[in-house]
Amino acid sequence: MSTISVIGAGYVGLTTSACLAHLGHEVICVDIDQEKIRQLKQGKIPIHEAGLPELVQTGISNRCLQFVVGAKDAVASSEFVFLCLPTPQEEDGRADVDALLSVVNQIREVVSPGTIIVNKSTVPVGTNTTLATAIRRDDVSVVSNPEFLREGAAVTDFLQPDRIVIGANDSKAGDRVAQIYESIDAPIVHVDPASAETIKYATNSFLATKVSFVNALAAVCEAVGADIDAVTAGLGSDTRIGPRFLQPGPGWGGSCFPKDMHALVRIATDAGYEFDLLRAVISANEQQFERIATKAERLLEGDLAGQNIALLGLTFKAHTDDLRNSPAIEVARRLAKKGAILRAYDPMVNSTSDIPSEIEIATTIENAVNQADLAVVLTEWPEFASADWPVLADLMKSPRLVDARNLLDRDSMIELGFRYDDLGRT
Ligand SMILES: NC(=O)c1ccc[n+]([C@@H]2O[C@H](COP(=O)([O-])OP(=O)(O)OC[C@H]3O[C@@H](n4cnc5c(N)ncnc54)[C@H](O)[C@@H]3O)[C@@H](O)[C@H]2O)c1
């Protein structure tokens, strides 16, 4: 059992805190947001993540998990300080590490000798060294331990990861961090800090590239009369490629992929390599948003002005309430620009959510599609797949649907009378 402070109570920090408490450690979770901490103390979770409320509640009841405002008091009694702080994208693509530096400066004089600072934030290569310099303490180590959890499956991913990456110059510090995870059955990849930082960017950039590849392949399937489901089944059964992340969609988004892609391009440029491959993927993703809007336009015979469009889904993927850089919002913006009137339903979004003013929020799928000229499935929520489509077809002014997630059965929708389009299916 170790004593651990986790700084930052967002998607990564809160999941890390609750899971480390679940593993038997004594955890203090810290944030600067007083209201968030007040709610967390009462067991109220500000994000939608399966299994997280239960772990937080158990941690609070067992007194393994505490929530406090401000890092200084928490870290004094901790053997490990985990940094789970935001690293937003700057204008030139770089990830901004000011929050990390600010916390390191705050805690420099209060951490106990032998403390290990463990960085989980996604940071430019070399940040581990920057933090080690900033702490100005020979008796404190800084270790890189990037996080790979997916929103929507954060708890499972944290407790059953494919691997745990630990980047340390001091192998004893690296081994101590590995011990924290000893009850988790996963390979530990011990590397130097720069490699650990690069592995995180490489992972997200590779996954985004895979998604853009399959989106482009779906466009080719449409052009040549092949079927994307058949193609990806054949492609994905090659063990060198694998079946995951081969689902076409409206483009990749979320709080990580876009900023991490831009950050890796920037890191490479700063180091003297032009990562044109990733630049092409970023631009292919922008084209994908436009491609979905064009599909809507085509089903409506070219003119979106004044047409009522129902958006089904706004979050960047299902099983999360996160709207940051959502492809659904990107597509919505393009539809609004062409004059469409937008009404959206998403099970995790209400009228107080942070969405563009052009989008009106409906509280049910029926309200969203009522009298609509067209509907677009933008997020793969299971309730859209199981919806009563004959009833929804009757509610629409004309049953037209762009299925930007290939969620519905194409033949059944056409049989129901829908003018239907999806991505690369025949
Ligand atoms: N969200 C993901 O799926 C995910 C996955 C892997 C890695 N990451 C990376 O992890 C890092 C954190 O991401 P996130 O999604 O958890 O961010 P987030 O925005 O959800 O949470 C960050 C939290 O840090 C708090 N905070 C900001 N400054 C602070 C300070 N000075 N002291 C204490 N708390 C402070 C904020 O109030 C917020 O609660 C980022 O670098 C991100 O790229 C995110």
The ligand as a MOL file (V3000), in Angstrom:
LIG
                    3D

  0  0  0     0  0            999 V3000
M  V30 BEGIN CTAB
M  V30 COUNTS 44 48 0 0 0
M  V30 BEGIN ATOM
M  V30 1 N -9.3870 12.2450 -21.4180 0
M  V30 2 C -8.7410 11.1970 -21.8860 0
M  V30 3 O -9.3450 10.2710 -22.4320 0
M  V30 4 C -7.2430 11.0790 -21.7280 0
M  V30 5 C -6.6380 9.8310 -21.9270 0
M  V30 6 C -5.2580 9.7340 -21.7860 0
M  V30 7 C -4.4830 10.8520 -21.4890 0
M  V30 8 N -5.0970 12.0610 -21.3410 0 CHG=1
M  V30 9 C -4.2560 13.2180 -20.9910 0
M  V30 10 O -4.3220 13.3960 -19.5690 0
M  V30 11 C -4.2790 14.7930 -19.2330 0
M  V30 12 C -5.5350 15.1660 -18.4320 0
M  V30 13 O -6.6540 14.9770 -19.2950 0
M  V30 14 P -8.1620 14.9750 -18.7400 0
M  V30 15 O -9.0230 14.5610 -19.8870 0
M  V30 16 O -8.2350 14.2180 -17.4560 0 CHG=-1
M  V30 17 O -8.3590 16.5330 -18.4510 0
M  V30 18 P -9.6240 17.2260 -17.7660 0
M  V30 19 O -9.7180 18.5420 -18.3950 0
M  V30 20 O -10.7950 16.2930 -17.7870 0
M  V30 21 O -9.1830 17.3640 -16.2420 0
M  V30 22 C -8.1360 18.1730 -15.7890 0
M  V30 23 C -8.4140 18.5590 -14.3430 0
M  V30 24 O -7.2670 19.2460 -13.8300 0
M  V30 25 C -7.7390 20.3180 -13.0130 0
M  V30 26 N -6.6780 21.3070 -12.8840 0
M  V30 27 C -6.2630 22.2200 -13.7900 0
M  V30 28 N -5.2260 22.9250 -13.2740 0
M  V30 29 C -5.0070 22.4620 -12.0130 0
M  V30 30 C -4.1020 22.7840 -10.9900 0
M  V30 31 N -3.1940 23.7530 -11.1490 0
M  V30 32 N -4.1570 22.0970 -9.8150 0
M  V30 33 C -5.0770 21.1060 -9.6540 0
M  V30 34 N -5.9630 20.7530 -10.6000 0
M  V30 35 C -5.9280 21.4240 -11.7600 0
M  V30 36 C -8.9680 20.8300 -13.7320 0
M  V30 37 O -9.8030 21.5740 -12.8720 0
M  V30 38 C -9.6100 19.5100 -14.1880 0
M  V30 39 O -10.4860 18.9890 -13.2020 0
M  V30 40 C -4.1120 15.5230 -20.5530 0
M  V30 41 O -2.7430 15.7060 -20.8060 0
M  V30 42 C -4.6960 14.5420 -21.5730 0
M  V30 43 O -4.1410 14.7290 -22.8550 0
M  V30 44 C -6.4610 12.1940 -21.4270 0
M  V30 END ATOM
M  V30 BEGIN BOND
M  V30 1 1 1 2
M  V30 2 2 2 3
M  V30 3 1 2 4
M  V30 4 1 4 5
M  V30 5 2 4 44
M  V30 6 2 5 6
M  V30 7 1 6 7
M  V30 8 2 7 8
M  V30 9 1 8 9
M  V30 10 1 8 44
M  V30 11 1 9 10
M  V30 12 1 9 42
M  V30 13 1 10 11
M  V30 14 1 11 12
M  V30 15 1 11 40
M  V30 16 1 12 13
M  V30 17 1 13 14
M  V30 18 2 14 15
M  V30 19 1 14 16
M  V30 20 1 14 17
M  V30 21 1 17 18
M  V30 22 2 18 19
M  V30 23 1 18 20
M  V30 24 1 18 21
M  V30 25 1 21 22
M  V30 26 1 22 23
M  V30 27 1 23 24
M  V30 28 1 23 38
M  V30 29 1 24 25
M  V30 30 1 25 26
M  V30 31 1 25 36
M  V30 32 1 26 27
M  V30 33 1 26 35
M  V30 34 2 27 28
M  V30 35 1 28 29
M  V30 36 1 29 30
M  V30 37 2 29 35
M  V30 38 1 30 31
M  V30 39 2 30 32
M  V30 40 1 32 33
M  V30 41 2 33 34
M  V30 42 1 34 35
M  V30 43 1 36 37
M  V30 44 1 36 38
M  V30 45 1 38 39
M  V30 46 1 40 41
M  V30 47 1 40 42
M  V30 48 1 42 43
M  V30 END BOND
M  V30 END CTAB
M  END
